[in-house]
Amino acid sequence: MDALGEGGPSAALVVRENKKMVLRLSLRARAIFCLTNVPYMLFALQWSSAAVNSSSSDVCRAPALHRACLLGVSAISASYHIVQCFGQQLFPLWLQRRQAQLLILDVVTANAYALLLARCFGVGYVLPRAVSLASLMIIASVCKRRGFYMAYAVFHGVWHILSAVAIKMLILQGTSSSAGYQPS
């Protein structure tokens, strides 16, 4: 298999770290961590077309676009984290071996949606929110790498929740008024 199919050396490191993490975190801590993806799904499902100007021809204001993106990002992220936290107990070996590919898909889809948000609402409008949220991910990554798995779960989980809130606020504020909104 090619590097992407195998996951490459970085992916092997991630899988090894995930195995250590699973051994050190309680079942309850892993379950709570996985549930931190729920706000993305809730926002996507509760979001009505009345929340934005759906009559606009601008695709960036289309509720269906953001609903689909949020559902996709949350489903992929939840899938990765469920396999990450419960793969050894719940899933067949072939799926456990795809953990690295799920991680790549998780990172690519989340960043692709962030780029879409920046394109729709302007880099200057999105960047300040993204930078503060990225700091949580950096801290989480450092904690995981150093073996502080509970701290990783807390910082990464807080990132899930706060990024969902930031996306909701960004979309609702950016589409309901012209403040910060920069159409293409």
N, C-alpha and C positions, 0 to 999 in steps of 0.2 A: 504494500500500500504506500501511497505517497505521504508526505509529511502531514498534510491536512487530515487524511484518512486515519493515520496513526495518532495524530495529535501532536507529534513532535516532542522534543525534550521538555519544553515549557509545560506542555499538557501533562506529561508524565509526572512532573513535579507537583502540579495542581492535584492530580489524582492521589499521589502519595500523601500530600498535606490533608486532603479531604478524608482519607482513611484514618489518619491520626486524629483529626477533629471529631469524627464520628465516635471514636473510642473514648474521647475525653468529655464530650458534651452529653448531658442526660437526654433521654427521649423527650422529655418535656421541653427542654431548651431548643432542641432541633425542631420540634413541632411549632413552637412559638416563632422561631426564626422563619420557617417556611410560610407561616401565616402573614408575615409582613408584606407579602406580595398582594394580599387581598385588596388594599386600597386602590391599586391600579384598576382592578377588575370592577370594583364597586363604582368607581367614578365613570368608567366606560359604560357600565350597564345602566346607571341612574341618569346619565347625561341625556337630556331630552333635546330635540332639535329646537325647542323654544329658547334654549339657553344661548343660542347664537343667531346671528342673522343668516338664516338658511336660504333666504331668497337671493343672496349674493352669488354672483357667478364666479367669485374667487374661490378656488379649491381650498385655500388655506382656512377659509371660514366654514368649510363643509363639516358638519357634525359627524357624518359617516366616516370621513377620512380619519379623524382623531379617535373616534370610537374603535375603528378597526385597528389602528396603530396601537392604541392602549391595550386592547384585548390581545393582540398578537404579542406585544412586548411582555405583558404580564403572563400569558400562557407559557411562553418560552422561558422566562425567568423562573416561574414557579416549577416548571418541569425540570430545569437544571437543578434548582435547590432541593427539590424532592429527591431526585436521584443522588445528589451530593450527600444529603443527610440520611436517606433511608435505602439507598441502592443495594447495599449488602444484605439487608433484611427483606426487602420487598420485591426486588426486580431481578429478572433473569440476567445471567452473566453477559449476554450480548448487549443489553442496555447499559449495564454498569460500565462496559468498555467504551461506550459512546459518551461518557461523561465529559471528556475533553471537547468533543464536537458540540455538545450542548452548551458548554461554557463559551466557545467561540461564537455560536449562534446568539447566545444571550448578549454578549458584549457588542456584536455587530448590530443587532436589531435595536438595542437601546441607544447606541451612538447614531445610528441612521435616523431614528426618530428625533433625537436631539438636533441633528443637522436640519431635518425638516422644520422643526420648530424655529430654529435660527433663521432659516430661509423665509419662513412665513412671517415671523414677528420681528425680525431684525436681530443681528448679532448683538448689538448694543443693548437690546431689551432682554435677551436670553442669557448672555454671557455672565453677568453678575450672579444670577441664580445658579448657573451651572458650575461656576468656580467654587462657590461655597459648598455645594453638594459634593463636588469632586473631592474636596478635602476630607469628607467623611469616608469616601471610598479608599483614599490613600491611607488614612489611619487604619481602616479595617484591614487592608492588604498587609500593612506592616505588622499589625497584631497577629494576623494569621501566620505570616512567615516566621514570626518569633515564637509561635506556639501558644499565644494568648487567645485561645479559640473562643472563649466566652466573650471577650472584648470584641473579637472579629464579628461574632454573631450580633452583638448589640449595635456596633457602629454600622454594619452593613444593613441590619434590619431598620435602624433609624433612617439610613439613606433611602431604603425602599419607601418608607412612609413619607418622609419629607419631600422626596422627589415626586411622589404621586400628588401631594398637596401643591407643590410648586407648579407642576404641569397643569393641574386643575385651575389654579389661580391665573397662570399665564394664558391659558386658552380662553378662559372666561373674560379676563380683563382685556386681552389682546383682540378678541373678536367682538366684544360688546361696545367698544369705543375706539376712537382713532388713536388714543394715547398708547404710544409704544408700537403701534401696528404699522408696518411698512409693507404694503402690497407690492408685489413684483411688477 
